[in-house]
Amino acid sequence: MASTPVTGEGLQAALTGADTVVDVSNSPSFEDKAVLHFFETGTRNLIAAAKQAGVRHFVALSIVGTDRLESSGYFRAKLAQERLIENAGLAYTILRATQFYEFVGAIADSGRRDGAVHVSSQLMQPLLSNEVALALADVTLGEPAGGIREVAGPEAAPMADFVARWLRKQGDTSKLVADTDVPYFGAPLALRTLVPDDGARIMPTRFDDWLAQRSS
């Protein structure tokens, strides 16, 4: 993943002969202005280079719920990225994925205070990162969707439930405090903010199976 905005210099040459561009870049900073600059600058430069190179299919990885989390600077920046792609005049597919299993520990750590772990009780439907890569490969090799596709794991449950299972697996006995009002990295959640709409591709690996594999 790129940690600085891709620049126009050298991009066209790098894309010469390419059929498809896949953008999985991510900002090194989540500060509002910095993350917006990263995604807007990088996406504009990449779109311009793709047009000049005659790229057939522009693919970008995004996040389920991006359009429902505009109170977050990071998600506003991701939405800006999506809209630039949608309005670029290129054939495109945006793949929105739910949170990765590997990210559940970071969610737990973000809620640690006063000796407890505070986590939202709203729903999430995470999946294995390797299966995101598989879904991304499939849309990349397929025909442009001209829209958004979603991919998620097989189980929708309260975020606090996933965190509790992760904590138990680590042998972490911290008190878990679950509430609908606990924000997700500063953004308030509704019940289904982080779960996909109907028609999402559902990947097979269950969270408990992933946890078991990690200790085997």
PLY file of the C-alpha trace (Angstrom):
ply
format ascii 1.0
element vertex 216
property float x
property float y
property float z
element edge 215
property int vertex1
property int vertex2
end_header
0.00 0.00 0.00
1.22 3.48 -0.79
1.92 5.74 2.18
2.15 8.97 0.20
-0.12 10.20 -2.60
0.87 8.77 -5.94
2.17 11.50 -8.24
1.63 12.05 -11.93
5.32 11.78 -12.66
6.14 8.40 -14.10
2.63 7.01 -13.62
1.70 6.98 -17.28
4.92 5.16 -18.16
4.32 2.68 -15.37
0.80 2.00 -16.65
1.74 1.66 -20.31
0.30 -1.60 -21.56
-1.73 -2.19 -18.40
-5.29 -3.43 -18.80
-6.39 -2.81 -15.22
-5.42 -0.54 -12.31
-6.06 -1.76 -8.76
-5.90 0.91 -6.04
-5.47 -0.44 -2.50
-3.55 2.59 -1.19
-4.08 3.89 2.32
-3.15 7.10 4.09
-0.36 7.09 6.71
-2.28 9.74 8.65
-5.94 9.69 9.71
-5.96 13.41 10.54
-8.86 14.97 8.65
-6.98 17.27 6.27
-4.09 14.88 5.70
-6.24 11.89 4.85
-8.45 13.91 2.50
-5.38 15.29 0.73
-3.96 11.80 0.38
-7.02 10.23 -1.22
-7.99 13.19 -3.40
-4.48 13.85 -4.71
-3.56 10.22 -5.22
-6.85 9.31 -6.88
-6.80 12.29 -9.26
-3.25 11.49 -10.31
-3.98 7.82 -10.80
-7.13 8.51 -12.80
-5.29 10.94 -15.08
-2.50 8.45 -15.70
-4.97 5.62 -16.30
-6.79 7.67 -18.92
-3.58 8.58 -20.68
-2.47 4.95 -20.69
-5.80 3.66 -22.01
-6.52 1.46 -19.00
-9.69 -0.61 -19.47
-10.73 -1.19 -15.84
-10.14 0.90 -12.70
-10.59 -1.09 -9.47
-10.49 0.37 -5.96
-10.84 -1.22 -2.53
-13.10 0.64 -0.11
-15.07 -0.06 3.06
-18.65 -1.11 3.73
-20.46 1.77 5.40
-18.30 4.50 3.87
-21.38 6.48 2.83
-22.90 6.11 6.31
-19.91 7.38 8.31
-19.47 10.95 7.12
-18.91 12.17 10.69
-15.46 10.56 10.36
-12.76 12.44 8.47
-11.29 9.17 7.25
-14.56 7.93 5.80
-15.30 11.34 4.25
-11.97 10.99 2.49
-12.79 7.46 1.31
-16.14 8.69 0.02
-14.37 11.48 -1.85
-12.11 8.86 -3.42
-15.12 6.80 -4.49
-16.86 9.80 -6.05
-13.77 10.79 -8.01
-13.66 7.30 -9.48
-17.38 7.23 -10.21
-17.17 10.54 -12.08
-13.89 9.87 -13.89
-15.38 8.56 -17.12
-13.50 5.26 -16.76
-14.94 1.76 -16.56
-14.61 0.91 -12.88
-15.47 -1.35 -9.97
-15.37 -0.28 -6.33
-15.18 -3.21 -3.93
-16.31 -2.37 -0.42
-15.19 -4.83 2.24
-16.19 -5.09 5.88
-13.58 -5.00 8.64
-10.88 -7.68 8.61
-10.68 -10.29 11.39
-7.12 -9.13 11.92
-8.46 -5.66 12.85
-10.59 -6.79 15.81
-7.65 -6.46 18.19
-7.15 -2.84 17.14
-10.83 -2.16 17.78
-10.42 -3.57 21.29
-7.29 -1.51 21.95
-8.99 1.68 20.73
-11.62 1.28 23.45
-9.30 0.70 26.41
-9.76 3.16 29.23
-10.07 3.03 33.01
-9.14 -0.64 33.05
-11.97 -1.70 30.74
-12.57 -2.19 27.03
-15.45 -0.05 25.73
-16.94 -1.31 22.47
-20.04 -0.66 20.41
-22.87 -3.16 20.56
-23.94 -2.32 17.02
-23.50 -4.95 14.33
-20.44 -5.76 12.29
-19.78 -8.57 9.79
-16.00 -8.96 9.48
-14.06 -11.34 7.24
-10.65 -12.86 6.71
-8.23 -10.54 4.91
-7.11 -13.35 2.58
-10.71 -13.65 1.40
-10.82 -9.92 0.68
-7.82 -10.47 -1.56
-9.65 -13.30 -3.31
-12.74 -11.18 -3.89
-10.57 -8.32 -5.14
-8.82 -10.64 -7.60
-12.18 -11.86 -8.89
-13.56 -8.38 -9.57
-10.24 -7.35 -11.12
-10.37 -10.24 -13.57
-14.07 -9.73 -14.27
-15.90 -7.15 -16.30
-16.20 -3.62 -14.85
-19.28 -3.34 -12.67
-19.73 0.39 -13.18
-20.65 0.58 -9.52
-20.06 -0.75 -6.03
-19.80 -4.38 -5.00
-19.63 -5.55 -1.39
-17.93 -8.46 0.34
-18.36 -9.59 3.95
-17.92 -12.48 6.33
-20.53 -15.13 7.15
-21.62 -13.80 10.55
-23.24 -10.53 11.57
-23.04 -9.97 15.34
-22.51 -7.12 17.79
-19.01 -5.68 17.60
-18.66 -6.32 21.31
-19.27 -10.03 20.72
-16.35 -10.31 18.29
-14.12 -8.32 20.65
-15.12 -10.51 23.61
-14.17 -13.66 21.70
-10.86 -12.11 20.65
-10.07 -11.07 24.23
-10.84 -14.56 25.58
-8.54 -16.09 22.99
-5.73 -13.79 24.17
-6.39 -14.71 27.79
-7.29 -11.06 28.38
-9.64 -10.73 31.36
-10.31 -7.00 30.92
-13.87 -5.95 31.68
-15.88 -5.44 28.50
-18.34 -2.54 28.40
-20.74 -2.72 25.45
-23.12 0.07 24.53
-24.89 1.33 21.40
-23.43 4.80 21.96
-19.74 3.79 21.94
-18.27 5.34 18.76
-16.23 3.51 16.16
-12.93 5.40 16.03
-14.83 8.57 16.87
-17.81 7.95 14.57
-21.28 7.10 15.95
-22.83 3.90 14.64
-26.39 2.84 13.88
-27.37 -0.83 14.05
-26.40 -1.67 10.45
-23.81 0.99 9.61
-21.00 -1.56 9.20
-22.91 -4.44 7.62
-23.45 -4.88 3.87
-26.63 -4.44 1.90
-28.44 -7.35 0.25
-26.46 -8.92 -2.58
-23.04 -8.79 -0.95
-20.64 -11.65 -1.59
-20.37 -13.69 1.60
-17.04 -15.41 2.25
-16.92 -18.73 4.13
-14.34 -18.56 6.94
-15.96 -18.01 10.34
-14.38 -15.86 13.03
-14.08 -18.70 15.56
-12.40 -20.90 12.95
-9.89 -18.12 12.27
-9.22 -17.76 15.99
-8.65 -21.49 16.30
-6.26 -21.50 13.34
-4.20 -18.71 14.88
-3.35 -20.82 17.92
-2.82 -24.13 16.12
0 1
1 2
2 3
3 4
4 5
5 6
6 7
7 8
8 9
9 10
10 11
11 12
12 13
13 14
14 15
15 16
16 17
17 18
18 19
19 20
20 21
21 22
22 23
23 24
24 25
25 26
26 27
27 28
28 29
29 30
30 31
31 32
32 33
33 34
34 35
35 36
36 37
37 38
38 39
39 40
40 41
41 42
42 43
43 44
44 45
45 46
46 47
47 48
48 49
49 50
50 51
51 52
52 53
53 54
54 55
55 56
56 57
57 58
58 59
59 60
60 61
61 62
62 63
63 64
64 65
65 66
66 67
67 68
68 69
69 70
70 71
71 72
72 73
73 74
74 75
75 76
76 77
77 78
78 79
79 80
80 81
81 82
82 83
83 84
84 85
85 86
86 87
87 88
88 89
89 90
90 91
91 92
92 93
93 94
94 95
95 96
96 97
97 98
98 99
99 100
100 101
101 102
102 103
103 104
104 105
105 106
106 107
107 108
108 109
109 110
110 111
111 112
112 113
113 114
114 115
115 116
116 117
117 118
118 119
119 120
120 121
121 122
122 123
123 124
124 125
125 126
126 127
127 128
128 129
129 130
130 131
131 132
132 133
133 134
134 135
135 136
136 137
137 138
138 139
139 140
140 141
141 142
142 143
143 144
144 145
145 146
146 147
147 148
148 149
149 150
150 151
151 152
152 153
153 154
154 155
155 156
156 157
157 158
158 159
159 160
160 161
161 162
162 163
163 164
164 165
165 166
166 167
167 168
168 169
169 170
170 171
171 172
172 173
173 174
174 175
175 176
176 177
177 178
178 179
179 180
180 181
181 182
182 183
183 184
184 185
185 186
186 187
187 188
188 189
189 190
190 191
191 192
192 193
193 194
194 195
195 196
196 197
197 198
198 199
199 200
200 201
201 202
202 203
203 204
204 205
205 206
206 207
207 208
208 209
209 210
210 211
211 212
212 213
213 214
214 215
